[in-house]
Amino acid sequence: MCTNRARHRSSWVVTMRKHNRSAFNGYRYTPSAYSQVLCCDCSMTWRTRAAYVDALPDAEPRRRQPSMGDRSAIEWTDSSWNPATGCTEVSTGCDRCYAKTLAERFRGTPGHYYEAGFDVTLRPQQLDQPLRWRRPRYVFLGSMFDLFHQDIPDEYIARMFGIMALAKRHTFLGLTKRHGRMHSLLTSPRWRGMCEDAQMRVAAEAHEAGALSRQNFEACRDAWWSDFARPLPNFWLGVSVEDQQRAGLRIPALLDTPVARRILSCEPLLSALDLSPWTAPIRGVADCVGDQHDAGHECSRCARLDWVIVGGESGHGARPMHPDWVRSLRDQCAQSSIPFFFKQWGRWQPTTADRPGAIGMTVDGMFGSVLVDGQWTIGDGTRYTPMVAVGKGAAGRALDGRTHDDRPAPMGVAGG
């Protein structure tokens, strides 16, 4: 019989945590002022201030659902909101998608939230989640799906816009690789009416569920103006690009789409990017001639990027990102006064030439392993930059000795 109470408690906690991580998940912790604890080694019991387990192994298992977004590990947002999950690949930037890797681990697991893997699945139970968050925050809409995926109905997207119009205290950030549907839907003549109808429906449902106060519901119901007469000021939309080819396709569509602010996410960055066609000095609506402006809205000729986010690829099999690609984007943003956010190096980071396991990488994305006079070079004199795989956490997010966390300020919408 063991008599060491510290050993009792350690054994009990470790055992219960092991059960809590199992696929069954039948155990659960609850707080208690005084609990009777059973030692897993010798069956000795004692009363203590501790958590206790209130579900037996043969209890009905609870449906496993991950923590849905109240705190996000993504560096440029505070929370994530996913009224849907799942996506399909559209370009090389999707090859090692972190969201797909996460969801596919649980495909076929009965009762798991991701039982269907990364198949597109609507999650209407998550729609009113931002209304329950009282503290203003940045919210990433779509960390586990693409907002404009073809399997998400127009009406469902309109419901998300209705929720964002009601939750004015938050700033929502959306990213997509489907620039075609983004532009066609948000410029459609029927889009405003769809959003206004959806806003009334979700307001009534949220009020009934207790997620929207009576005062805010009545204000929405009795309003004589429309939140959708102009682009929602608390919704910033962007496109994700990985190389120059995708930038040339997606950025012009973004600039021609009516949104409050435009984001460019270069993650994973797989080649050098020249943003000069889209970062010219602002001319503004008043100085833009030859285009028709509706109620002072920007057109594709006078719109510009408002925020650039850059990051390398992480996870198994990740592709390296050359540091000069990042420096070039940083300098282009500085020249055009665009906020620049460096998210991460990813799995690979720059290193010294004598680092074990290092490989050489050129600015053109070529690899080699020839060390000449302390430099990675090949026969024609092309220089290689040493890169080493250390993992996202160890690689960090410092560029030339400092972090870059710039972002546009919220547009100051009150209420909600």
Secondary structure as GFF3:
##gff-version 3
##sequence-region A 1 416
A	DSSP	alpha_helix	5	20	.	.	.	ID=ss1
A	DSSP	beta_strand	29	30	.	.	.	ID=ss2
A	DSSP	beta_strand	35	38	.	.	.	ID=ss3
A	DSSP	beta_strand	45	48	.	.	.	ID=ss4
A	DSSP	beta_strand	52	53	.	.	.	ID=ss5
A	DSSP	beta_strand	79	81	.	.	.	ID=ss6
A	DSSP	beta_strand	84	85	.	.	.	ID=ss7
A	DSSP	three_ten_helix	92	94	.	.	.	ID=ss8
A	DSSP	alpha_helix	98	104	.	.	.	ID=ss9
A	DSSP	beta_strand	121	122	.	.	.	ID=ss10
A	DSSP	three_ten_helix	124	126	.	.	.	ID=ss11
A	DSSP	alpha_helix	129	132	.	.	.	ID=ss12
A	DSSP	beta_strand	138	141	.	.	.	ID=ss13
A	DSSP	alpha_helix	154	166	.	.	.	ID=ss14
A	DSSP	beta_strand	171	176	.	.	.	ID=ss15
A	DSSP	alpha_helix	179	186	.	.	.	ID=ss16
A	DSSP	alpha_helix	191	209	.	.	.	ID=ss17
A	DSSP	alpha_helix	214	222	.	.	.	ID=ss18
A	DSSP	beta_strand	235	240	.	.	.	ID=ss19
A	DSSP	alpha_helix	244	255	.	.	.	ID=ss20
A	DSSP	beta_strand	261	266	.	.	.	ID=ss21
A	DSSP	three_ten_helix	276	278	.	.	.	ID=ss22
A	DSSP	beta_strand	307	311	.	.	.	ID=ss23
A	DSSP	alpha_helix	323	336	.	.	.	ID=ss24
A	DSSP	beta_strand	340	344	.	.	.	ID=ss25
A	DSSP	beta_strand	348	350	.	.	.	ID=ss26
A	DSSP	beta_strand	359	361	.	.	.	ID=ss27
A	DSSP	beta_strand	367	368	.	.	.	ID=ss28
A	DSSP	beta_strand	371	372	.	.	.	ID=ss29
A	DSSP	beta_strand	375	377	.	.	.	ID=ss30
A	DSSP	beta_strand	383	389	.	.	.	ID=ss31
A	DSSP	alpha_helix	392	395	.	.	.	ID=ss32
###
